[in-house]
Amino acid sequence: MVSHLESILAGSDKIVLPYHELLTEEEKKSIYENSNIVRYNKRDVIFLQNTRTSHIMFLKSGLVKIYKESRLGKIFILKIDTPGTFLGLMSVFGSDIHQYSGASIDQSEVFYIDINAFRNIILQNGKYALKLIQKISNDGLFIYDRLISQSQKQLPGRIADVILYFSQEIYKSDKFIFPLTRRELAEIAGTTKESLIRTLTEFKNDKIIEMEGSKVEIKSMKIVKTLSELG
């Protein structure tokens, strides 16, 4: 991990926080004056489950996997965060302890904001606070939906969900590269690495997708969506 303080005010035009239009100039200045940027290398841990929350984190660039580890050591990848989103808000406002972990998938930049300075803004700016509540609620609902899908859907439906997630939510393209290992993809789908590879191979043989290494092209979006819907 490479970390150093930067002159945030000098480069503040490069940082656009979510719902920034609801912040006053004074509030923006307070955020930038109480912030710093940390750069992470691929696979660096950004925050760790069961450690104390101390800052508001905003992902400026890169991809971050959000995951939870069970008492038996099993990993559950809950979601992938993309640039322009806050990290770990549910833990920051719901507990003094991180309830899950975050790790960089590729080189990432995280904008750290002093939690007390941010809380003062929330206390003063009701419209901004409401937007954050909506964001936290949407994150929670997304995770609930994924957990329900894992418990109710058959394996082809879960693998179709993974493909659609990266295609429509992360890359917004029918062609993309899986940024995770096969093991990590299996953790998203709630299955084993071997079962994931076997199902992807079946999708490829059935001409549903074209796949070479980690490169994926969806050949029949209709079939992928049908598998997802029928489970």
N, C-alpha and C positions, 0 to 999 in steps of 0.2 A: 504494500500500500504506500502511495506517495501522498503526503499531506503537507500543506503549508498555507499560511494565511495570505490572502490576496487583498488588494484594494477593491472592495466590492463596489464602493461608490463610483470609482473610476470606470468600472465595467458593468454598472447596473443595468445598462440598456440591453445587456445580453441575458439577463435573468428576467423572465416574465412568469410570475407566479400565477397559479390558477385563480380566476376571478379577480385579477389585478385591477379591473375597472371599478371594483367596489371599494378599493382602498384609496384613502386620501394621500396626497403627496407627503404629508407629515408621517403617516403610517408606513408608507413605502420607505421613507428615509430611516425610520426607526428599525425596520427589518434589515436593511442593508448595513446599517451601522452596528448591528448585533449579529452578524453572520460571517461565515467563512466557507470556502469551497474545499472539499477534499476529493482528490482523484484516486480512484481505485483501479487496480489491474484485474484482469480476468480471474474470476473465481475467488476474489477477496471477500471475506465476510464483512458486511457493512454494519449490521447489528445482530446480536445473538440472543436467542431465546433465554429467558430467566435473568437477563441483565437489566439494570435500571434504565428507564427512559430519561433522557436529559435534553434532547433537542427536537425541534421539528425538522424533518428531512424532506427535501425536494429534489427529485431526480432531474438534473439538467440534461444529461446525455447518457446513453447506454441502456442496457436492459438489466433488470434485477429480478431474481426469483425470490418469492416469498414462500417460506416453508416452515413446517412444524415437525418436531421430533417427538415421538411417543416415548413413554417410559421404557419401552422395550427396544428403543433405538430405531424404530421404523420411521422413515421420512415421508411426509405428505407435502407435495408442492401445491400450495393453495392458489397461486396466481403468478403472472408475470407482469411486473410494472414497467411501463414505457416512459420515455422522456416527457416531462411536463406534468408529472403526477407527484403527489405527496407520498412518502413511504411511512408505513406503520402508524397511521393516524388512530386506528382502533386501539392500539396499545397505549399510545401517548395520552389519549383522553379517557381511556377506560381503566387504566391501571398504572402503577408506578413501575411495573415490570413488563418488559417485552414478552408477549405471549407467543411469539413466533420469531423466526430469523429472516434476515435478508442477505443475499450474496450477489455480487456482480456476475453477470453472465459474460459480459465482455468489458472492455475498458469503459468506466463510468465516471461521471462527475456528480457529486452530491452536494447540494447547497444546504448547510446547516444553519438553522435559525435558533437563537436563544429562546428557550421555551417560555420564560417569564415575559420577555418582550412580546412574544406572539400572543400569549394569554391576555395581556393588557389590551391588545388590539381587538381580540374577540369580545372582551368585556365592553368595549366602547362601540364596536361596529356590529350591530345586530344582523344586518344584511349579509355581511361576510360570514358571520357565525352560522347563519342558516344554510349557506351554501356548503360549508364544511360538514354540517350535520347531514345534508343530503348526500355528500360524497361518502361519508362513513357508512351511511345506511346502504347505499348502492354497493359498496365493497362487501358488506356483510351479506346482502342478498345474493350477490354473485357467488360467494363461497358456499352459502347454503344450497344454491341450485346445483353447484358442482358436486357437493357431497351426496345430495339426493340422487343425482345422475349416476354416480359411482355405485350406489347401493342398489339401484333398480335396473340399470341397463346391462345388457349382455356386452361381452367384450367388443364385438364389431361396432356397437353404438358408442362405446367409450372412446375407441380409437378414432372414430369419425369425429367425435367432439373435439379431440385434441387437434386433428387436422384443421377443422373449422376455426378453432380458437386462434391458431397461428395465422391462418389465411385471412380471416375476417377481422380479428381484434388486434393482432400484433402487426402484421405486415400489410394487410388490406390488399392482397394480391393472390391470384391463383398459383403463382410461382414464388417459392420462398425457400429458405434454408433453415432446417431445424437447428436452433442455436444450442441445444442441449444434447447430452449424451443419450444413448438408448436407455440407460438405467434411469436417468432423470425423466425422460418421456414416459417411462413405465410408472414412475412415481406420480406423475400428473394423472395418468389414466387409472391408477389404482390397480395395477396388475404387475406381473413379473416381466423382466427384461425379455425372457424367452418368448412369452406369450405375445408381447408387443411386436417383436421381430417377425414372428410367424404371421400375425394378422396383417402387418404392413406388406409382407411378401404376398399374401393372398390378395390384398387390394391391388398390388402391382400386377399380379398374374391375371386378375379379372379386368384389367385396363381401367380401373377406377382412378388410380394415380400412376404417375411415372416417377420413379425414384432412382437416384444414383448417389450413393453415399448419403449425405444429409440434404441433398437437393431434392425438392419435391415440386411436382407440377400436378395439379388436380385436373384430371381428364374428364371426369363426369361429376360436376358439382351437384347435379340432381341426385345421383346415387348417394353421395356422401351425406347430403342433407336428409335423404330418406332414411339412411341407416341411423343417423343421429336422432331423428324424430321417432322412429319405431323402436329404437333401443335394442 
